[in-house]
Amino acid sequence: MIRVLILLHLLGVIVWIGGMAFAHFCLRPVAAAQLPPPQRLPLLAAVLGRFFAIVSAALVLIWISGIVRFMQVGGANLPPHWHAMSGVGAGMTAIFLLIMLRYYPRLKAAVATQTWPAGGAAMDVIRKLVFVNLILGVVTVAIAVLGA
């Protein structure tokens, strides 16, 4: 059971961090270089919608598997790096929710009304927050590996 929980946890992390890395370093720069805003912003809004759905499922896996592992080990016996991972993970989750609930709706609304400057502004904030979350994700993996 422990190995299954760890597998589910890692699969969720891989989907989330890998997706952010792909979107930030591959998809968005190419879309920005090759597509004007009337084509780029609808594409990015559609891709983000699918990505957010997958990340939401990944977050359920990450949090449930992590909480079950916490309960299995017990509060007094938890390694310190587990607390650090969960703290950074909570911050990442908050940033994800901020993107998904505040800035992504702004991007979708701008795309729907073809207000490209507003869409570009929303996408810029999303890009910056995704980069912060990507850094935090790498830090969390480093804590997991080096803290053990």
Stockholm file with secondary structure:
# STOCKHOLM 1.0

chainA/1-148         MIRVLILLHLLGVIVWIGGMAFAHFCLRPVAAAQLPPPQRLPLLAAVLGRFFAIVSAALVLIWISGIVRFMQVGGANLPPHWHAMSGVGAGMTAIFLLIMLRYYPRLKAAVATQTWPAGGAAMDVIRKLVFVNLILGVVTVAIAVLGA
#=GR chainA/1-148 SS CHHHHHHHHHHHHHHHHHHHHHIIIIIHHHHHHHSCHHHHHHHHHHHHHHHHHHHHHHHHHHHHHHHHHHHHHCGGGCCHHHHHHHHHHHHHHHHHHHIIIIIHHHHHHHHHHTCHHHHHHHHHHHHHHHHHHHHHHHHHHHHHHHHC
#=GC SS_cons         CHHHHHHHHHHHHHHHHHHHHHIIIIIHHHHHHHSCHHHHHHHHHHHHHHHHHHHHHHHHHHHHHHHHHHHHHCGGGCCHHHHHHHHHHHHHHHHHHHIIIIIHHHHHHHHHHTCHHHHHHHHHHHHHHHHHHHHHHHHHHHHHHHHC
//
